[in-house]
């Protein structure tokens, strides 16, 4: 699902990522572990075609991200950096609107996604009333909208308390098992 060979990114004189080789097979959960500033988010940004590599090749879902970004990301869901939502709208309405950016999603699928991430009964609440953990679950729901084969999650448990971190990890494991997803996540924990 993910093949990186000799991937590097340089910002001015500073190397953010240098000669990264990475292979993530279909159906696996793979973690990028490192301290803040280690290059995890830069590597993910390159995998998502939002940061252009200085050198190397990146293949996502069998397609070169620099040559055919649309095909490479067609079945990829992601949480990258800090997700932004319309706080004055409900979680459901946010998912409905956001689905139009990737692919229109039928209400039945949105209902199923809400169940998968554990927001049933709270999806009608305004996002301004959501806790940090609920916002993380909503971001995960957004990443599931395009019916992905691959989920790329940049620090999905960032800012959560220990119980929230545990719940997100269990949700990720369950999604991988039930949906057969390949999941790449980064963490400094």
C-alpha positions in Angstrom: 0.0 0.0 0.0 2.9 2.4 0.8 6.3 2.2 -0.8 8.9 5.0 -0.1 12.4 4.7 -1.5 15.1 7.2 -0.7 12.6 9.9 0.2 14.1 13.2 1.4 12.8 16.7 2.1 15.0 19.6 2.7 13.8 23.1 3.8 16.6 25.5 3.0 19.7 24.0 4.7 17.7 21.8 7.1 16.8 18.2 6.3 13.3 17.3 7.7 13.5 13.8 6.2 16.6 12.1 4.8 16.7 8.9 2.7 13.6 7.3 4.1 12.7 3.8 2.9 9.4 2.5 4.1 7.1 -0.4 3.0 3.7 -0.9 4.5 1.8 -4.0 3.2 -1.9 -4.2 2.7 -4.0 -4.8 5.8 -1.3 -3.8 8.3 -1.2 -1.2 11.1 2.1 0.6 11.0 3.3 3.3 13.3 5.8 6.1 12.7 7.2 6.8 16.2 9.5 9.7 17.0 9.8 12.9 19.0 8.4 16.2 17.9 10.4 17.5 15.0 11.6 14.0 13.9 10.0 14.4 10.4 6.9 12.3 10.9 4.4 14.9 9.7 6.7 15.9 6.8 6.8 12.3 5.7 3.0 12.0 5.9 2.6 15.3 4.0 4.7 13.9 1.2 2.6 10.7 1.2 -0.5 12.9 0.8 1.0 15.0 -2.0 0.8 18.2 0.2 4.6 18.5 0.6 6.8 17.9 -2.5 9.8 15.6 -1.9 13.3 16.9 -2.6 14.3 13.4 -3.6 13.0 9.8 -3.8 9.9 8.0 -5.0 6.6 7.6 -3.2 4.0 5.0 -4.2 0.6 5.0 -2.5 -1.9 2.3 -3.4 0.3 1.4 -6.4 0.5 4.9 -7.9 3.3 7.4 -7.9 2.1 10.3 -5.7 4.2 12.9 -7.7 3.0 11.7 -11.1 -0.6 10.8 -10.4 -1.8 12.2 -7.1 -5.5 11.7 -7.9 -5.1 8.0 -8.5 -2.8 7.5 -5.6 -5.2 9.1 -3.1 -8.4 7.9 -4.6 -8.9 5.3 -1.8 -7.0 7.1 1.0 -8.5 8.7 4.1 -6.4 10.9 6.3 -6.2 13.1 9.4 -3.3 15.5 8.7 -2.4 18.3 11.0 -5.4 19.8 12.9 -8.8 19.0 11.4 -11.1 22.0 11.1 -14.9 21.8 11.5 -17.8 24.2 11.4 -18.3 24.6 15.1 -21.8 26.0 14.7 -23.1 22.9 12.8 -23.7 19.4 14.1 -21.2 16.6 13.6 -23.6 15.0 11.1 -23.9 18.2 9.1 -20.1 18.6 9.1 -19.7 15.0 7.7 -22.4 15.7 5.1 -20.7 18.8 3.9 -17.2 17.4 4.0 -18.3 14.3 2.0 -18.9 16.6 -1.0 -15.2 17.5 -1.0 -14.2 13.8 -1.5 -17.2 11.9 -2.8 -20.9 12.4 -2.0 -21.7 9.9 0.7 -25.2 8.4 1.2 -26.8 9.1 4.6 -26.8 5.3 5.4 -23.0 5.2 5.1 -22.6 8.4 7.2 -24.8 6.6 9.9 -22.5 3.6 9.7 -19.4 5.7 10.0 -20.8 7.5 13.0 -21.4 4.1 14.6 -17.9 2.9 13.8 -16.2 5.9 15.5 -18.5 5.9 18.5 -20.4 9.1 18.0 -23.9 7.6 17.8 -26.3 9.8 19.7 -23.9 12.8 19.7 -23.8 13.4 15.9 -26.7 15.8 16.1 -24.9 18.0 18.7 -23.1 21.1 17.6 -19.3 20.5 17.2 -18.7 23.5 19.5 -20.0 21.2 22.3 -17.7 18.4 21.5 -14.8 17.4 23.7 -11.3 16.9 22.3 -11.9 13.2 22.1 -15.2 13.6 20.2 -13.5 16.0 17.7 -10.9 13.3 17.2 -13.6 10.8 16.5 -15.3 13.2 14.1 -11.9 13.6 12.3 -11.7 9.9 12.0 -15.2 9.8 10.6 -14.3 12.3 8.0 -11.2 10.2 7.0 -13.6 7.2 6.5 -16.0 9.1 4.2 -14.2 8.2 0.9 -14.5 4.5 1.7 -10.7 4.2 2.0 -8.4 1.2 1.7 -5.7 3.1 3.4 -6.0 5.4 6.5 -3.1 7.8 7.2 -3.4 9.4 10.6 -1.0 12.1 11.8 -0.9 12.1 15.6 -4.6 10.9 16.0 -4.3 10.8 19.8 -2.6 14.2 20.3 -4.0 16.1 23.2 -6.1 13.3 24.5 -6.1 12.0 28.1 -4.9 8.4 28.7 -8.5 7.1 28.5 -9.0 8.9 25.2 -5.7 7.6 23.8 -6.8 4.0 24.8 -10.2 4.4 23.1 -8.7 5.8 19.9 -6.2 2.9 19.7 -9.0 0.4 20.2 -11.1 2.1 17.5 -8.2 2.0 15.1 -7.6 -1.7 15.8 -11.3 -2.5 15.4 -11.5 -0.6 12.1 -8.5 -2.4 10.7 -9.9 -5.8 11.7 -13.6 -5.1 10.6 -12.9 -3.2 7.5 -9.5 -4.7 6.5 -7.9 -1.2 6.3 -4.3 -0.6 6.0 -3.4 2.1 8.6 -0.3 4.3 9.0 -0.2 6.5 12.0 2.3 8.7 13.6 2.9 9.3 17.3 5.4 10.7 19.7 4.0 8.3 22.4 
